[in-house]
């Protein structure tokens, strides 16, 4: 027996000797029993809901509220029917166009009749109306008749008229205790230009540089000045001062007469 065989025999012998010192507990009731393993249902695992995600945060602050869609007219909430308007949307309820523009036809007619008939009694409340529609129409008619006569004098008409209105405005404020506005002065002087418009219309048909023309011109100036002074005295309650007011009015309308004749 060689030395190597002897050494291996000693190793195996020692191993068996050590193994014999081990003790096994085979008296336990669970020893040798079949092991129980847990089974999984893969179909149930696939149909299970996904795990909840991270919590969502509210990005709307207290000052910024979300906007919601507001539906328009539909079958349940129809829009307005043009055939059956609301009580306040009817065309018949709207005011007339002249009233919206501030034009009073009754006041225009009353002032025109007062100019045509200076002896006619006039309501003082009508004279406080600053109506400029009538004066503007009379100025355009006066300029149109002069244009038909071969005289384009629109600039002179507006320039002399503006200067005369400002002069009469200052004079009447010094003479009357109540005072007067510039709009009232422009309105009265413009309405009283109506006889001068008639004189310009006559000038289209015949010349006013003869004796008849001078008489017609004097009558037109007197008519305009009496009508204007009557309206000013009635509206401002200036008793016994009509001749003082008629004189500057006559000077103003005399300038318009000179434009008409020459």
Phi, psi and omega in degrees: 000130182276173182291324180292320179295322179294321180294317178296321179296323178292323179293317179294322181294317178295325179294317178292325179295320178292326182291330180288342179278349178284146177238139180247132180269094180258007179274355181291138181293338182270358182288132179079001180284159182286132181286139179262122179249143182278136180255149182242141175262105184290330177295319178293327180291325180287326181276359180290146181293151180293156180295148180296142180279186180292149181297140179276148180253147179275111182275355179270123177279176180292334181272340181247101180265146180290145178269145182245152181284129178256114183289149178274194179298136180221194180294321181282327180234080183289156178281180180293140180266121180296336179284332179237076182290166177291164183300325182271354184259010182285146179292331181292336181277350180284146179289158179298159182294321179296326178290323177293328179276357180079024180254124180251103182298326180295317179293323178297319180292320180295318180291322180295318178294326178293323178291320180290332179230091182297338180277359181285141179282134185235144177287126180296335180293331180290329183288343179277358179279122181273069180271122181250001180291315179295311178302321179295320179294320180291324177294319177294321178294321179296315178293327180291320177294323176293325178293324176293335177275001181089023182233110176268092188240032182295322180296319178294322181297310182289322181292311179293323179295319179293317179296319179294323179294319179293322179294316179293328178296315178292321181293317181290327177292331176280332183271329184260152179277326183281331183086164183215151179268160181293328179296321179294321180295316179297321182294314182291315180295327178290320178292323181285000174282356184300316176298328178289330175294319177296323177295321177293328176292323177292326180294339177290327184271322182215163182280143181257013183271002176266194181292316179297320178296321179293321177295316178296323179293316178298320179294321179293320179294316179296320180297313181297316183291320179294317180296316181293315180295324177296317179292319179294317181293321179291317183287330184256004180056047179260085183288138176061028178236014183295320178297326179292328180277330183289330183295309177295329177294322179294324178296320180294314182286339175293325177295319176295326178293323177296322177296323182290317184287311185257000000 
